[in-house]
Amino acid sequence: MRRTAAVCASGAVLAVLCGCTVQASDGERHSPIRIELPDGTPSPKSAPPDDKPSATPPPAAPAVLWRRGDTGRDIRELQARLRQIAWLFDGPTGTYDDLTEQAVRGFQGKRGLPKTGRTDEVTWQRLLKMTREPGKWDLYLMGGQPADAPDARCLSGRVLCISKSSRTLRWMIDGRTVVTVPVRFGSEYTPTREGVFSVYWKSRHHVSTLYDSPMPYAMFFSGGQAVHYSSDFAATGYAGASHGCVNVADERAISEMFAQVRTGDKVVVHW
């Protein structure tokens, strides 16, 4: 009797699970009972609540192009453009120094940008829109430009080899360059003469009688034209010009040259 009841109970379970028609005891047929079996995916109502709202990731910071300590031609352009809008007054030097960092920080703050002092892409694009493309002598306003190859007439003997193309002076002995310095020439109204000359007079503390201006470490080579130190060149760079002389801005370098150059040494001024 117990075994018969168990079999009947098992059959009832199978009937329910398989969706079969259930026969009532009175012989009347009823609609099948449908049981949905779980498929492993919870319904939306049964999903656990998400207590962390989705957040949009912050935008990536603009790429940094240059920062303090960087050097090169790009830094010269950055500095030249900052000079155009009066955020920088020294240089360009080609070195991202503390003055450049301060200038960039001021420029950024004035325009509502993060004041990092580093030049990122956003800062650079804003600066480009406000300035013009600097020329060669804007980039090398205070010197630092590379010298071109020496003229063939400079390759023998003791020579002050002066290039108007690269605005440089090489002090050379037997084809070897001892020192190279940037130089400045006369304006179009008082041009520096070109050709081959020789040093005919040296005057350590010379003062121009024509212009009443100091010409220390003067080495005269053509009339009143001389190679000499210029404090104005050191202060303003190529923004100014001489009255025909060859100006040197590096006082230490010209003092050493002055000590080495002799009366009679050759001077070549060329393009």
URTA-V673685 format. One record per residue. N is the residue number from 1. RES is the residue in one letter. SS is DSSP state (H for helix, E for strand, - for the rest). PHI is phi in whole degrees, 0 to 359 (999 if undefined). PSI is psi as a letter, one per 20 degrees, with the letter a starting at -180 (NA if undefined). Layout:
n = [N N]
res = [RES RES]
ss = [SS SS]
phi = [PHI PHI]
psi = [PSI PSI]
This chain:
n = [1 2 3 4 5 6 7 8 9 10 11 12 13 14 15 16 17 18 19 20 21 22 23 24 25 26 27 28 29 30 31 32 33 34 35 36 37 38 39 40 41 42 43 44 45 46 47 48 49 50 51 52 53 54 55 56 57 58 59 60 61 62 63 64 65 66 67 68 69 70 71 72 73 74 75 76 77 78 79 80 81 82 83 84 85 86 87 88 89 90 91 92 93 94 95 96 97 98 99 100 101 102 103 104 105 106 107 108 109 110 111 112 113 114 115 116 117 118 119 120 121 122 123 124 125 126 127 128 129 130 131 132 133 134 135 136 137 138 139 140 141 142 143 144 145 146 147 148 149 150 151 152 153 154 155 156 157 158 159 160 161 162 163 164 165 166 167 168 169 170 171 172 173 174 175 176 177 178 179 180 181 182 183 184 185 186 187 188 189 190 191 192 193 194 195 196 197 198 199 200 201 202 203 204 205 206 207 208 209 210 211 212 213 214 215 216 217 218 219 220 221 222 223 224 225 226 227 228 229 230 231 232 233 234 235 236 237 238 239 240 241 242 243 244 245 246 247 248 249 250 251 252 253 254 255 256 257 258 259 260 261 262 263 264 265 266 267 268 269 270 271]
res = [M R R T A A V C A S G A V L A V L C G C T V Q A S D G E R H S P I R I E L P D G T P S P K S A P P D D K P S A T P P P A A P A V L W R R G D T G R D I R E L Q A R L R Q I A W L F D G P T G T Y D D L T E Q A V R G F Q G K R G L P K T G R T D E V T W Q R L L K M T R E P G K W D L Y L M G G Q P A D A P D A R C L S G R V L C I S K S S R T L R W M I D G R T V V T V P V R F G S E Y T P T R E G V F S V Y W K S R H H V S T L Y D S P M P Y A M F F S G G Q A V H Y S S D F A A T G Y A G A S H G C V N V A D E R A I S E M F A Q V R T G D K V V V H W]
ss = [- H H H H H H H H H H H H H H H H H - - - - E - - - - - E - - - - - - - - - - - - - - H H H - - - - - - - - - - - - - - - - - E E E - - - - E - H H H H H H H H H H H H - - - - - - - - - - E - - H H H H H H H H H H H H H - - - - - - - - E E H H H H H H H H H H - - - - - H H H H - - - - - - - - - - - - H H H - - - E E E E E E - - - - E E E E E E - - E E E E E E E E E - E - - - - - - - - E E E E - - E E E E E E E - - - - - - E E E E E E E E E - - E E E E E - H H H H H H H H H - - E - - - E E E - - H H H H H H H H H H - - - - - E E E E E -]
phi = [999 295 295 296 294 294 297 297 294 296 298 296 297 299 297 293 293 273 74 283 283 262 268 286 293 270 86 276 272 243 299 295 266 258 245 277 278 296 254 94 253 290 288 304 291 268 291 295 295 267 272 244 296 294 239 283 298 294 296 292 293 297 294 277 272 217 213 305 102 288 223 129 295 298 292 299 294 304 294 296 290 295 295 300 250 62 264 219 240 263 78 295 250 85 238 283 261 293 294 294 299 296 295 296 297 294 299 296 296 295 251 73 265 304 274 267 80 261 270 262 298 294 299 296 296 294 293 299 290 261 226 255 294 286 279 302 276 284 290 244 304 253 93 96 288 288 276 278 295 292 298 301 287 263 273 222 79 256 221 269 260 244 255 282 292 261 55 225 236 251 267 237 229 53 83 258 278 276 207 232 224 291 224 234 245 287 283 295 271 226 289 283 289 251 137 251 226 216 288 252 198 241 219 295 242 286 232 295 281 279 249 53 234 291 226 296 59 285 235 282 228 207 58 271 271 215 272 204 287 229 291 292 297 296 270 245 66 281 290 241 207 268 264 126 285 261 275 238 265 268 294 295 296 287 295 290 296 303 290 265 290 248 299 101 295 283 232 241 248 219 265]
psi = [g h h h h g g g h g h g g h g g h i k r p p p r h j i p p q q q p p o o q p j i o q r h h i q q q o j o q p q p q q q q q q p p g q r p i q r a h h h g g g h h h h h h k k i p i r b q h j p n a h h g g g g g g g g g h h j k q p m h i q o r g g g g h g h h h i r r p q r g i h h l h k a i q q q r q q q h i i j q a o p o o o p h g i l q p p o q o l i p o g q p q q r q a r r h h m q p q q a p a q o i p p o g l q p p h g i l q q m q k p n p i o c j p r p r q o h g h h h i b j i a r a k i r o q p i o h g g h h h g h h h p q p i q q p o o r NA]
